[in-house]
Amino acid sequence: MSNSSLPASGAATAAPGNSARPAFKRRSKRLKAALPYLLVAPAVLYLLLITLYPGVYAIIQSFHQVKFGPWRPIGLGNYEKLLTDYQFWGALWNTLVIGSISLVLQCVLALALAFYAYRDPWVKGWRIIFLIPMLFMPSAVAFIYKLFFLDGRVFADILMKLGLVDGNIAFQSSIWMSRVILILADVWQWTPFLFIIFVAGLQGQDEEVEEAARLDGASWYAIFWNISLPMMKPIIAVALILRAIDITTMFTNVFIITKGGPAFGTETISYFIYRTGFKFFNFGYASAASVIMLIITILVAQLVVKRAFVSSRS
């Protein structure tokens, strides 16, 4: 009797364990699936707090007259005023001129450096040297260029000792000379950013395609120009968009070196927003300018990236 009752009791006790295991496996699968989202959630919330909230706040503020009193709704008044503000359009033009020249120079230099660093074994071993300018703080770079061209007169003294000029060069009295200083400072510091991306793009390409072209007698320059460069169009487009967005926010160099002068000739849109909001305390007007700049940046970025990816597939 006792032996016959043991299997029955064992089966009875095994049933709850077997039913618990599938439930535990289901919970463990759900936990594994949700774990990546739980790990990323704090970073996503942080980014939303520092990007989405200020953006929505600025959009709402742009429809109000905001100074040191209560907010007064004015509808599209700030945007209508911007359409006839010559200083706003001048700041947009300065941003376009300084940014486009700087971006073209950075792209050409970065592509040339990436080509030689990718191919030449000696340069390949010392490519970390090209990254040194990017390690400086933007304010430090701005002060260096200000001392070199303006306050310290280092550049003018060198030209005087070489006998090329007779006296000091008044950079601050010329709009284009002041723009050149801003362009040189930006090119010197941020060309390494594009250099890193371009080198990574070249190293990620299929080596068999280049090897086949080389066996057919093509030179390295022909391979780079006809094979590597077309394959890198999406990478170049994304890199240029990232740099262009950063250039539209150029503020440190303008604030330290030129203060937007002479005659507002170097005032970028970021400095215009700063001057409007923190010097004249017209926060609603400054928010409207930032919203317009955001819309322009999104439209241009979307157009450039879309054209680059479409052309790379064709």
N, C-alpha and C positions, 0 to 999 in steps of 0.2 A: 504493500500500500504506500509506504513511504517513498520507494523508488519511482513508482508511477506518478507520484505527485510532484517530483522535482522538475521534470521538463515543463509541466504546466506553469509552475511558478516562474521558471526561467523565461519562458515565452512571455509571461505577463509582465515581467520586469524589463525585458528587452524592447517591448513595444514603445514605451515612452521615450527611450533613448533614440530609437530610430526616427521617431517623429520630430524630435528636437534638433537632430543634425541637419535636415534640410532647411529648417527655419534659421538656424545659425548660419548656414552657408548663404542663404538669401540675404541675411543682414550683413554678412561680411562682404558680399559682392556689391551691395549698395554702398557700403562704407568705402570700399576701394574706388568705386566710381565717383563718389562725392569728395574723396580726399583731395584730389588736385584743385577742385574749386574752393574747398575750405582753406587750402594753403594760399591760394592766390587772392582770396577775398579781402584780407587786410590791405594789401597793396592796391587793389582796385578801389576800395572805399577811400583810401588816402588820395589816390589820383582824382577821384570824383570830387572830393572836398576841395582840392587845390586847383582844379581846372573847371569842372562843370559849374560849381556854385558861383565862382567869380564871373564866369561868362554869362550866366543867367542874370546875375545881379547887375552886370554892366548893361545888358540889353534892356532890362527894366528901367535902369537909371537914365538911359539915353532918351527916353520919352518924357523926362522931367527936367525942370530947371532946378538944379541942385547946387546950392552954395552952402552958407552956414545956417540957413533956416530950414523950415520944413520943405519937403519936396512939393513942387508945384507942377501938375501935369500940363504939358504943352503939346502933346501929340508928336507930330513930325517936325516941330519947330527947329530942333537942333539939326536935323538932317537938311532941312531947307536952307538954313544958314550956312551949312558947310558947302553947299553947292555954289555959293557966291563968295566964299572965303578964299582970297588969293593966297594967303599964307598956308592954308591946308593943301591946296593944289601945288603950291611951290614945294611943300614938304614931300608930297607924293612924287613929284618930279625929281627932287634930290635923291630920294630913296631909290628910284628907278635908275638914275644915272650912276650913282655911286655903287649900288648893288649889282647892276648888270656888268659894269666894267670889272669890279672885284670878282664876280662869279666867273666870268670868262677867263680872267688871268689865273684864278685858282684851278679851274678845270684843265687848262692847257698845261700848267706846271705840274699838277698832280698826275696827269696822264703820262707826261714825259718821265717824271721820276718813277712812276709805277712800272713803266716799260723797262727802264734800265735796272731797277731794283729786282724786277721779276726775272730778267735774263742774265744780268751780269753777276757772276758769283761773288766778286769782291764787294760790289754795292749791296748785294743780297745779305751779306754778313753784317753790314753796318747800317741797315735800314732804320734801326732804332734812333739814329741821329736825326733823321727827318722828323721825328715826332717831338723833338725838344720844344719847338715854339708853342705847340698846343698845351704844354704843361704849365706855361706861365698863366698867371691870373690876368684877365682882360684889363683890369685897372692898372696892373704893373706894365703891361705892354703899352697902354695909352700914355702913361707917364714917361716911359722910355722914349717914345716917338715925340712927345712934347718937348722933352729936354734936347733931343737930337736935332729937331728942326726949329723949335721956337725959343724956349727959355735958355737952353744951354748954348745955342748957336753953334753946335758941333759941326753940322753939315756946312754951314756958311764959312766957318773957320777953315775947314779942310779945303774948300774951293778957293778961299783967299790964299792959302799957302801954296796951292798949285798954280796960282796966278790966273785962275779962270774968272774970278770976279774981283771987284775993287772994294766992296764993302759988304755989310750985312744984307741978307735977302729978306724982304718983308713978306713972309709967307702969309701972314694973317690979313694982309691987305688985298690978296688975290683970291677970288672964289675958287678957281681951278687949282691953284697951288694948295689951298686948304683941303680940297677934295682929294688931291693926290696923296696927301699925308694920311687921310683916313683910309684910302684904298690900300696904300702900302702896309699900314698897320694890320688891316684885316687880312690881306693876302699872306703876309708873313706868318700870322698866327694860325690861320685856319686852312691853309693848303694841306697840312698833314692829315686833316680829317678826311678830305677826299682821297688823299694818297692811300690811307689804310683801306678804304672801301674798294678802290680800284685794284690794289694789289690782291685783295681777297677775291675779287671778281676774276682776275686773270688766273689765279691759282686754282679756281674752281672750274675752269673750262676743261673740256675733253682734250687731253694731250694727243690722242690718236689723230684728231683732225689736223692739228698743227704739224704733227709728224708726217702725215701724208702729204701736206702741202710742201713741207721742207724737202721730202724725197723727190717731189716733182720739180725742184729747183727754185722754189720761191725763197726770197730773202726774208730775214726776220722783220724788216720794215713792211714788206708786202703782206706778210702773214698778219702782222698786227693791224695794218690799215684795212685789209680786205676780209679778215676772218675774225680776229679777236675783238676789234672795235665794234663791228655790227652785232656780235653776240652779247656785248656788254651794254647795249642801248638801254634796256630796262634798269640795270644797275646804275648807270650814269644818270638816268632820269630821276630815280629815287634819291640818289646822293645830291644832285643839284637842287631838288625840291627841298630837302632837309636844310641845305645851306642857304637857299633863298629865303626860307621861312625865318631862319636865324638872322639873316642880313636885314630883313624888314624890321627886326627888333633891335637894330644897331643903336645903342644908346651910350654905352660907356665911353667909347672913343670920341663921340661928339661932345658929350658932357665935359670930358677932361681936356680934350685938345682944342676944340674950336668954339664950344658953346653955341653952335648953330650959325656962327658968323663966317665971313663978313656979310652983312645985309641979308641974313637968313639963307645964304647960299649953300650952307652945309647942314641945314636943319632937316633931319629925317623925320619920318612920321612918328617914331617913338619919342623923339625929343619934343615934337609939337604937342603930343598928348601929355607928356610930362609938364611942359610949360603951361599948357592950358589948365591942367588939373591942379598942379601944385604951386604955381606962381600966381595965376589969376583965380584959382579956386572955383573954376567953372566945371564941376565934375560931370554934370550931365552932358555938356558939350564935348568933353574929352571922351566920355563913354561912347557917344555917337561916332566920333572919329575912329575909335578902336573897333567898333562893330563894322563900319564900312571897310576898314583895312582887313578885318577877318574874312569878310565876304569875298573881297578881291583875292586874297591869298588862297582861299578854298577853291574858287573858280579856276584860277590859273594853275594851281597844283593838279586839280582833277583833269584839266585839259592836257597838260604836259604829260602826265603819267599815262593817260589813256592813249594818246598818240604814240608814245614810246612803246607801250606793250603791243599795240596793234601793228606797228611797223616791224617789231621784232618777230611777230608770228608770220608775217607775209614773206 
